Amino acid sequence: MTDQGDLIRLYTGSEIDVSVLKEILDDNQMPSLIKNEMDSGKAAGFGGGYAGSEAHILVSENDYENAKVLLGEFLKSFEKE
């Protein structure tokens, strides 16, 4: 993954949705990073966030436009259900 200074938030949603989206990005050779308050708080040594809180997925500026296309396809999959 590139330097975190050039990461852009692509999507915010449930931990499950963000994890699925990360797999889609990985399958398309687009590295990404998941960030959520619960894990950030635990890593820092204190509680932060709450179970079931939203998670964010970040991608590099270079991959952002292509990642948005994949995000659109991912979101369309919910409409079919």
ABEGO torsion letter per residue (X at the ends): XBBAAABBBABBBBAAAAAAAAAAAAAAGBBBBBBBAAAAAAAAGBBBEBBGBBBBBBBBAAAAAAAAAAAAAAAAAAAAX
